[in-house]
Amino acid sequence: MTSKHRVNLLDLASAAVACTVTTSRVIRERNEDKNTRLKQDGSFVTDADFAAQGVIVQALHTVSDQIRIVGEESAAEMAQHAPSSDVELFQADLLPRTRAELRMRYGGETPEHWPLSRNAATSAVAVISNLDTNAASDEHDWVVDASRVSVIVDPLDGTKSYAQGDYDCVSILIGIVVDNEPIFGVVGKPFGYTGLDPILDSSCVTVYGGSLVKGVYVAGGEALIPKPIQVDRGLDALPRAVISGSRSQGVVHDFCVHLGTQGLLHPEPMHVNGAGEKSLRVIFQRNNEALWFFPKAGTSRWDVAASDALLRALGGKLTDKYGREMDYSMSREASENVDGVVCCIDKTLHSECIRLFQEGDWMERK
C-alpha cells in the first residue's frame, strides 16, 4: 500500500482520466440551466464550472488528499455545488478500467481491445479483475512524495463558448506536475470529438499521455504519432497557426502572417476558440495545424499544463514568448500567463517563432 504521504502517479493519472467521464456528465446535465455570469476579472463562469471542478477534486482525492491542486475555480465557490452522484460508478468501473489501461500502456502491451474502448467486451472485465492493484510499491519510480506533486485543473475550458451553445470548443483540462515538470496531461471533450470514439458508452472523448506513460493516446484507442512539418511541398502543405477569432486583428494575427512571408507557415491563421481545443488542433494536425501563438496575457497555467505534458511526449514545446518554460509552482492567484503562450508541435518551428518575434519590434506592438 502507498503511504499517506506518498502518491502513486499511475493511480493519480488513472483518476484524472476516469473522472473526465463523470465530469462530462455534470457539464451536460447543467447544459439547459447554466446560470451564466461574469467573474470579477470579466470572464464567464457557470454553475457547471464549479460542479465540474468539485467532481475532479473528489476523484483525485480518492488517490491522495495530500497533493496540491490548483484549479481555476475557488474552493469556496466549488463547495456550494453538490459533488457528482456518479462516485460509485467511478470507483467500481471507470477507475479500475483506467488503471488497467494505463498499466498496459506503461508496460507496452497491445491488447485487441483496450479496457476503455467502446468495443471492450467482458474480456476487459477479466483484465481488470486480474490486475494487481497493489503491484506498485515504493520501489517503483512512479511512487513519489505527495509534496512533490501538483495537479493543475481547468474543469471547463471554453466557458464562453459553452454559455453560447458552441460545444465543440469545450474541454476538461488536467495536468499532473512533479517537481515543476508536467509528466501527464488529460484533455477531455464532454460533447465528443469528430473521428474519435468515446470512452465506453459515454459521450466523452479523452486524450491523455506524457512522459509517465511514454506517449500520447486516445482513451480506449491508439497512440498518436505527430506528422513531420512540411515546408517544401507547396502552400497547402505548410503548417498553420491557430488563433482565437477575437484576434483576427493585431499583433497575434500580424505576426502569424509575417511567419507566412518567411515561408514557415501558411499565411492565413485558423480561428479556433478554447485553449484545450487549440492544443488538440496542434497535437492532431488534421489540417496541418502546428502552432498556437499568443504572446500576451489572457491565459493561465490551468489552460496549458495538460497540453504541456502532451506536447513534451510528442516532441513539441510549450513556453512563454521568451522561450521560458512555465512555472507551475505559482499560487492560484498568480497563475496568469502574463508573458503569453507559444505552443508548437515542432521544436525547430517553435525556436524560429521565438527568434523572429524577439528580433523585430513585435514586443512593443498591441
N, C-alpha and C positions, 0 to 999 in steps of 0.2 A: 504494500500500500504506500502511496505517496504521502509524506508527512504534511501537516497543516501548512507549513511554511515553504513547502516545495510544490512545484506545479509541473504536471505532465503536459508538455507542449502539444503533443499529438492529441491528447484528450481535449485540451483547450481549443485547438483548431477544429476538432470534430464538433464541439459545441457551437462554434462560430458558424460552421457550415449548416448544421442541422437546424439552428434557430432561424435561418432565413425563411424556412417554410412556415413556421408558426408566426414569424413577424409579418410575412406576406399576407397571411390570413387576417391579421389585425388591420393591416393597411387597407385591404379590400373591404373588410367589414365596415370600416368607417368612411367608405367611399361616398355614401349618399349624404352623410351628415358630418362634414369635415370641420365645421366651426373654425373657419379660416380667419386669422387676424394677423396684425403686424407686431413683431417684437420691437424692442427699443432701438435696435440697430437698423430698423426699416425692412428687415427680411420677413418673408411669410412664415407662418407656423400654423399647424392644425393639431387637433386632438390626436390624430394618428401619429404625429412625430413623437409625442411624449409616451403614448402607449407602446409604440414600437420599440423605443429605447428601453422601456421597462421590461419588455419580453427578452431583449438581448442581454441586459444585465442579469436578469433572472437565470437565463440559460448559462451564462459564463460562470455565475456563482455556483452552479451545480458541480463545477470542476474545482474552483478555488474562490474563496471570498477574500483572499489576501492580495490579489493582483490589483494594480492601478488601472482604473477605467476612466478614460476621458471621452465624454460624449458631448455632442452638440447641445443637447437639452439639459437643463439644470435638474439636479436631484429633487429639489423642492417641487417643481412643476411635474416631474415624472411621477412622484409619489401620489399625485392626485388622480392618477388614471390606473384603473384596475389592471393587474398583470394578466397574461394570457391564461385562458382556461384549458389550453392545449398542452399543459405541462406534462400530463400523463402520457399523451401521445409522443411528446418529445423524448421523454425518458425511456419509454417502453419500446419504441420502434425507431424513431428517427436517429437518436443519438447512437444506439448500438450499430445500426446500419452504417452510419457515417464513420464511426470508429473502425469498423471492418474495412471500409473503402480506403481510408487514409493509411491504414497499416499495410494494405495491399499496395498502394502507391509507393509507400516508403520501401517496401520490400521488392518492388519491381515486378509484381505479379501482373498477369493479363488474363483475367477470367473471361468466360464467354459473356457474362452479364455482371456489371458492377452492382453492388448492393443498393445503390441509389437510383439505378436505371428504372425507367418506367416499364421495362421488359423483365425486371427482376422477378424470377419465379420463386417457388418455395425453396429452391436450392440456395437462394440467397439467405433465407432464414437459417438454413443449416450452417452456412458460413458464420453467421452471427453467433449461433449457439455454440459453435466450436471455438470462437475467439477467446483467447485467454486475456481477459481484461486486466489481469494483474501482471501481465508479462513485462510491462515497463517498470523497471525499478531504478533506484538511484544510480546504478552503474551505466544506464543508458544516457546518451548525450542529449536526449530531448526532455530530461527532467532537470529543472533548474530552480534556484531560489526564486520565490514569488516576488521578492523585492526587485528583481531584475526585469520584471515583465510589465509592460503596459499594453492595454488594448484601446485603440482609438476608433470611435464609433460615430458614424453618421446614420441614424436609424431610418431616415427618409430623405435621401438626396434628391433634389429636384422638386422641392415643396411647391414652388410657384407653379410649375407645370402640373403637378398633382392637383392643386387647387383649381386650376383652369380646365381640368379634364384631359390633359395631354399626358397619358400614362407611359408612353414609350421612353420618356426621359427619366423615369423614377427608378431609383436604385437603393439598395441597402449596402452600406459600406462598413466593413470591419477589418481593421489591420492589427496584427499582433507584432509587437516590437520587443526585442530583447537587447538590452544594453544599447538602446537608441538605434538598433538596426531592424528594419522591417523584415521579418522572416516568414510571414504568412499573411495572405490577403484574401478577402472574400468580397465578391460583388454579386449581390442577389438582385434579380429582376422580378418583382412581385407579380407583374402582369405578363410575364413570358418574354421571350426573345426570338425573333424570326430565325427559323432554321435550326433551332436548338431544342432538344427535348427537355421537359421539366423533370424535377425530382419526383420519382414515383408517380402518383396520380394527382399531384398538386398542380398549381398554375405557375409555380416558381421555378425559374431557371437560375442556376447559380454557377459562377465561375470561381475557382479557388486555386491557390498554389503559392509557391515561394520556395526559398531555399530549404525549408523544413522538409518538403516532400519532393524536392529536386525537379520541379516543373510546374506547369500551369495546366489545369484540367477543367473540363465541364463536368459538373457533378453527375455521376452515372454514365459518363461518356469518355471520350478520348482526350489525349493530350493535345495541347495547342503547339503548333510549330510556326514560328514567325517567318514571313516571307522576306527574302533579301531585298533591300532597297534597289530600285532600278532608276538610273538617271540617264541612261543612254539608249532607251528604246522608244523614244517619242513622247509627245505631250501626255497622252492618255495613260502612260505607264509611270509618270512621275509621282512621287509621294505627295500627299496632300496634308494640309493643315486643317484642324478643326477648331473653330472659334464660336463663341456664343453669337446668336443672332443680334443681340444688342451691341455687339462690337463690329458691326458692318462698316463703321467708320472709325477713324482714329488710329493710334499707334499700333494696336494689335493687328488690324486689317492691313495697314500700310506696310508694316514690316514683313508680313507673310507674302504680300505682293512683291516686295523687294527681294525676298528669297527666291521668288519665281524668276526674277530678272537675272539672278545668278545661276539659274539652271538647277537649283537644288530642290525646288518644289513646283507643283502645279501652281500657276499664277492666281487661281481662284480658290480661296479657302472655303471649306464647307461649314455651314452654320448648324451647330448642334448645341442643344441645351443640356445642362446637368453635368457635373464633374464626373460622376460614375459613367455616364453614357459616353462622354468624350474619351475617357480612358479605355472603355471597351472598344470603341471605334479604332483607337490606335493599336490595341492589342490584337484585334481580329483582322484589321487591314482589308476588309472586304472590298472597299473602293480605294485602296492604296493609302488610306489614312495612316499617317506616320508621326504626326507632331501635334501636340496641344500646347499652344504658346499663349501665355497670359502673364506678362511681366509687370503686373500691378497688384495692389491689394484688392481683396474681394473674395478670396478663397481661404480656407482654414486647414489645419492639419488633418481634421477628420474627412476632408474632401480628397486627400491624396495618400494617406497611409496605406490603405489596401492596395491601391494601384502601384505604389512604390514597390511593395513586396512582389507583386506580379511581374512588373517590368524587369526587376533585377533578375528574376528567374528566367526571363526570356532574352536577356542580353541587352535590354534597353536601359534608359536612365531617366530619373526624375529629380530635378533640382530647382533652386530659385533662379532668378535671372542672372545671377553672378556665377552660376555653376556650383553653388554650395549645396550640400545635402541638407535635408530638412532636419531640424532639431525637434524630436518628438518628446523631449523631457519637459517641455513647457506646460504650464497650467492651462486649464480650460479657458481662462480669461485672457491668456496671452497667446492663444493658438492661431491667430490670424497669420496668413502667409503675406506679410507686408511687402516682401520682395518678389511676389508672384510665383508662377509655376512654369517650368519648361519640362514637358513630358514627351519623351520620344522613344520609339521602338528601336532606334538605331543610335549607338553611341557616337559614331562619327558625325552623323547629321546633327545630333544634339550639340556636339562641340562646335561645329561650324555655325550653328544658330547662335550660341552664346558669343562666339568670337565676333561675328558680324554685328550683333546687337551692341556690343561694347565699343566697337571701332567707330561707329557712326555717331550721330547726335541723337540717337533714339532714346537714350536715357532721360533726356530733358523733355521729350515730347509727351503730350497728354494722351 
